[in-house]
């Protein structure tokens, strides 16, 4: 896993929520299971599952409030980081402006894979996204 430690938004009992380093989808987060031996979604205990659904609901409401998210993709891949985690990916039917940057969901209505590999998220924008999510989620 990338070192997300400085990108923590909120720590729950069994999960941490972090801003993803690629903000080509404004408000994208990673929800990481704290239990070291949890590798796949099917490894989650009932307690972890219940908390995960609470977290995803909170993230959805926070994204709607903070950035105007309209649809949400939840991706449990594990291809690169073989550990139980979820990519929370907000989707937008129109451009969104945040901190003077325009975020375009060019694949609205299609798979989320961002074709704009040139998009780079500055550390300042990452921190602003993190602080905005902390504000709306509560810490």
KEZAMI-842905 format. One line per field, with one value per residue (C-alpha): residue number from 1; x, y, z; residue in one letter; chain. Coordinates in steps of 0.1 Angstrom, whole numbers, always signed. Each point is the difference from the previous one (the first is absolute). Example, Ala and Ser with C-alpha at 12.3 -4.5 7.8 and 13.67 -1.06 7.14 Angstrom:
BEGIN
pos [1;2]
px [+123;+14]
py [-45;+34]
pz [+78;-7]
code [A;S]
unit [A;A]
END
This chain:
BEGIN
pos [1;2;3;4;5;6;7;8;9;10;11;12;13;14;15;16;17;18;19;20;21;22;23;24;25;26;27;28;29;30;31;32;33;34;35;36;37;38;39;40;41;42;43;44;45;46;47;48;49;50;51;52;53;54;55;56;57;58;59;60;61;62;63;64;65;66;67;68;69;70;71;72;73;74;75;76;77;78;79;80;81;82;83;84;85;86;87;88;89;90;91;92;93;94;95;96;97;98;99;100;101;102;103;104;105;106;107;108;109;110;111;112;113;114;115;116;117;118;119;120;121;122;123;124;125;126;127;128;129;130;131;132;133;134;135;136;137;138;139]
px [+0;+11;+8;-33;+8;+1;-33;-21;-35;-16;+9;-28;+2;+10;+7;+19;-13;+27;+0;+13;+30;-18;-28;-9;-34;-4;-4;+14;+9;+14;-17;+27;-7;+22;+2;+32;-12;-31;+8;-34;-35;-10;+25;-19;-16;-37;+11;+24;-27;-25;+25;+10;-35;-4;+33;-11;-33;+18;+25;-29;-18;+32;+10;-35;+3;+36;+4;-35;+7;-29;+9;+25;+22;+13;+28;+16;+28;+30;+21;+28;-4;-10;-18;-37;-8;-25;+4;-28;-4;-25;-14;-12;-21;+15;+32;+7;+23;+19;+28;+2;+5;-26;-7;-16;-16;+6;-13;-33;-24;+29;+28;+18;+35;+13;+13;+18;+32;+16;-21;+21;-13;+22;+8;-20;-31;+3;+2;-29;-21;+10;-9;-34;-8;+10;-22;-31;+6;+12;+32]
py [+0;+35;+19;+16;+8;+38;-2;-13;+14;-20;-31;-24;-30;-25;+23;+31;+24;+18;+24;-17;+16;+1;+25;-2;-9;+27;-15;-34;-19;-33;-19;-23;-29;+2;-38;-11;-35;+13;-5;+0;+13;-36;+1;+28;-9;+8;+29;+13;-3;+20;+27;+1;+6;+28;+16;-3;+17;+28;+5;+2;+26;+19;+0;+12;+29;+9;-4;-7;-37;-16;-36;-22;-30;-23;-21;-30;-11;-11;-6;+23;+4;-35;+12;+6;+36;+19;+28;+25;+18;+29;+7;+32;+8;+34;+18;+8;+29;-3;+23;+14;-34;-14;-37;-17;-34;-8;-35;+8;-29;-24;-18;+23;-7;+35;+5;+32;-15;+35;+12;+8;+9;+25;-6;+32;-13;-33;+17;+22;-30;-17;+30;+4;-37;+3;+30;-17;-34;+12;-14]
pz [+0;-6;+32;+7;+36;-6;-19;+28;+0;+27;+21;+9;+22;-28;-30;-9;-27;-21;-29;-31;-16;-34;+2;-36;+15;+27;+34;-8;+31;+12;+28;+15;+24;+31;+5;-16;-10;-19;-37;-18;+6;+9;+29;+17;+33;+5;+23;-27;-27;+21;+6;-36;-12;+26;-13;-36;+8;+19;-29;-25;+20;+6;-36;-10;+25;-6;-38;-15;-7;-19;-4;+18;-10;+27;-13;+19;-23;+19;-31;+10;+38;+12;+31;+7;-11;-20;-26;+5;-33;-3;-35;-15;-30;-4;+8;+36;+12;+32;+12;-35;-17;-24;+4;-30;+1;-37;+4;+17;-6;-7;+18;+24;-14;-6;-35;+10;+12;-2;+29;+30;+35;+18;+37;+8;-17;+17;+33;-8;-10;+33;+21;-17;+5;+37;+3;-14;+16;+34;+14]
code [X;X;X;X;X;X;X;X;X;X;X;X;X;X;X;X;X;X;X;X;X;X;X;X;X;X;X;X;X;X;X;X;X;X;X;X;X;X;X;X;X;X;X;X;X;X;X;X;X;X;X;X;X;X;X;X;X;X;X;X;X;X;X;X;X;X;X;X;X;X;X;X;X;X;X;X;X;X;X;X;X;X;X;X;X;X;X;X;X;X;X;X;X;X;X;X;X;X;X;X;X;X;X;X;X;X;X;X;X;X;X;X;X;X;X;X;X;X;X;X;X;X;X;X;X;X;X;X;X;X;X;X;X;X;X;X;X;X;X]
unit [A;A;A;A;A;A;A;A;A;A;A;A;A;A;A;A;A;A;A;A;A;A;A;A;A;A;A;A;A;A;A;A;A;A;A;A;A;A;A;A;A;A;A;A;A;A;A;A;A;A;A;A;A;A;A;A;A;A;A;A;A;A;A;A;A;A;A;A;A;A;A;A;A;A;A;A;A;A;A;A;A;A;A;A;A;A;A;A;A;A;A;A;A;A;A;A;A;A;A;A;A;A;A;A;A;A;A;A;A;A;A;A;A;A;A;A;A;A;A;A;A;A;A;A;A;A;A;A;A;A;A;A;A;A;A;A;A;A;A]
END
